[in-house]
Amino acid sequence: MKDLNYSKKSQNPENSNLTVEQVLEYALEQIQVLKQEVERLKSPQLMYKRPGSEKHEKITEFFDDVEIRLQKLEK
């Protein structure tokens, strides 16, 4: 993502030396980033780290594993 001298301290494009085209390009890039983030959030993937484990796994995979193990114990 380009900064284009558009610092967070100075969000007002009037305070910078950017052209209208540069500001629009930056705004469109930011919109695209936000669209991608919204799409990613539409299908969240909650992660779980088992005690003693070093890696995370999807919570759905964890519950599937627990269910399978419970079914085996019940037999």
Short mmCIF file of the C-alpha atoms (twelve columns), coordinates in Angstrom:
data_MODEL
# 
_entry.id   MODEL 
# 
loop_
_atom_site.group_PDB 
_atom_site.id 
_atom_site.type_symbol 
_atom_site.label_atom_id 
_atom_site.label_alt_id 
_atom_site.label_comp_id 
_atom_site.label_asym_id 
_atom_site.label_seq_id 
_atom_site.Cartn_x 
_atom_site.Cartn_y 
_atom_site.Cartn_z 
_atom_site.pdbx_PDB_model_num 
ATOM 1  C CA . MET A 1  0.000   0.000   0.000  1 
ATOM 2  C CA . LYS A 2  1.428   3.352   -0.973 1 
ATOM 3  C CA . ASP A 3  1.722   6.128   1.562  1 
ATOM 4  C CA . LEU A 4  1.996   8.989   -0.965 1 
ATOM 5  C CA . ASN A 5  2.982   11.394  1.833  1 
ATOM 6  C CA . TYR A 6  -0.577  11.067  3.098  1 
ATOM 7  C CA . SER A 7  0.244   10.630  6.756  1 
ATOM 8  C CA . LYS A 8  -2.217  9.613   9.431  1 
ATOM 9  C CA . LYS A 9  -1.458  12.868  11.241 1 
ATOM 10 C CA . SER A 10 -2.568  14.893  8.233  1 
ATOM 11 C CA . GLN A 11 -5.647  13.233  6.760  1 
ATOM 12 C CA . ASN A 12 -6.569  16.433  4.961  1 
ATOM 13 C CA . PRO A 13 -5.402  16.280  1.315  1 
ATOM 14 C CA . GLU A 14 -5.308  20.087  1.238  1 
ATOM 15 C CA . ASN A 15 -2.281  19.977  3.551  1 
ATOM 16 C CA . SER A 16 -0.203  17.874  1.151  1 
ATOM 17 C CA . ASN A 17 1.386   18.277  -2.268 1 
ATOM 18 C CA . LEU A 18 -0.678  15.525  -3.860 1 
ATOM 19 C CA . THR A 19 -2.589  15.902  -7.075 1 
ATOM 20 C CA . VAL A 20 -6.281  15.075  -7.228 1 
ATOM 21 C CA . GLU A 21 -5.394  11.998  -9.276 1 
ATOM 22 C CA . GLN A 22 -2.965  10.789  -6.599 1 
ATOM 23 C CA . VAL A 23 -5.531  11.289  -3.849 1 
ATOM 24 C CA . LEU A 24 -8.158  9.423   -5.881 1 
ATOM 25 C CA . GLU A 25 -5.712  6.610   -6.632 1 
ATOM 26 C CA . TYR A 26 -4.889  6.328   -2.943 1 
ATOM 27 C CA . ALA A 27 -8.594  6.388   -2.014 1 
ATOM 28 C CA . LEU A 28 -9.384  3.653   -4.545 1 
ATOM 29 C CA . GLU A 29 -6.552  1.503   -3.194 1 
ATOM 30 C CA . GLN A 30 -7.904  1.933   0.329  1 
ATOM 31 C CA . ILE A 31 -11.414 1.037   -0.838 1 
ATOM 32 C CA . GLN A 32 -10.066 -2.116  -2.484 1 
ATOM 33 C CA . VAL A 33 -8.258  -3.104  0.725  1 
ATOM 34 C CA . LEU A 34 -11.444 -2.547  2.718  1 
ATOM 35 C CA . LYS A 35 -13.508 -4.590  0.240  1 
ATOM 36 C CA . GLN A 36 -11.065 -7.483  0.583  1 
ATOM 37 C CA . GLU A 37 -11.238 -7.266  4.356  1 
ATOM 38 C CA . VAL A 38 -15.059 -7.229  4.319  1 
ATOM 39 C CA . GLU A 39 -15.079 -10.314 2.075  1 
ATOM 40 C CA . ARG A 40 -12.680 -12.078 4.426  1 
ATOM 41 C CA . LEU A 41 -14.888 -11.232 7.409  1 
ATOM 42 C CA . LYS A 42 -17.964 -12.718 5.724  1 
ATOM 43 C CA . SER A 43 -16.640 -16.186 6.515  1 
ATOM 44 C CA . PRO A 44 -14.745 -15.926 9.790  1 
ATOM 45 C CA . GLN A 45 -12.473 -18.697 10.894 1 
ATOM 46 C CA . LEU A 46 -12.245 -18.875 14.636 1 
ATOM 47 C CA . MET A 47 -9.001  -20.512 15.667 1 
ATOM 48 C CA . TYR A 48 -8.236  -22.587 18.777 1 
ATOM 49 C CA . LYS A 49 -4.928  -23.581 20.316 1 
ATOM 50 C CA . ARG A 50 -5.074  -26.792 22.321 1 
ATOM 51 C CA . PRO A 51 -3.278  -26.814 25.663 1 
ATOM 52 C CA . GLY A 52 0.339   -27.798 25.095 1 
ATOM 53 C CA . SER A 53 0.103   -27.281 21.343 1 
ATOM 54 C CA . GLU A 54 2.192   -24.776 19.438 1 
ATOM 55 C CA . LYS A 55 -0.135  -24.346 16.493 1 
ATOM 56 C CA . HIS A 56 -3.694  -23.143 16.049 1 
ATOM 57 C CA . GLU A 57 -6.442  -25.031 14.257 1 
ATOM 58 C CA . LYS A 58 -9.894  -24.124 13.023 1 
ATOM 59 C CA . ILE A 59 -12.429 -24.456 15.825 1 
ATOM 60 C CA . THR A 60 -14.674 -26.545 13.554 1 
ATOM 61 C CA . GLU A 61 -11.862 -29.067 13.027 1 
ATOM 62 C CA . PHE A 62 -11.282 -29.211 16.782 1 
ATOM 63 C CA . PHE A 63 -14.969 -29.883 17.484 1 
ATOM 64 C CA . ASP A 64 -15.103 -32.538 14.743 1 
ATOM 65 C CA . ASP A 65 -12.105 -34.260 16.332 1 
ATOM 66 C CA . VAL A 66 -13.679 -34.112 19.801 1 
ATOM 67 C CA . GLU A 67 -16.970 -35.505 18.469 1 
ATOM 68 C CA . ILE A 68 -15.224 -38.415 16.726 1 
ATOM 69 C CA . ARG A 69 -13.241 -39.229 19.864 1 
ATOM 70 C CA . LEU A 70 -16.387 -39.087 22.017 1 
ATOM 71 C CA . GLN A 71 -18.234 -41.412 19.671 1 
ATOM 72 C CA . LYS A 72 -15.363 -43.915 19.898 1 
ATOM 73 C CA . LEU A 73 -15.465 -43.772 23.704 1 
ATOM 74 C CA . GLU A 74 -19.211 -44.362 23.741 1 
ATOM 75 C CA . LYS A 75 -18.964 -47.591 21.699 1 
# 
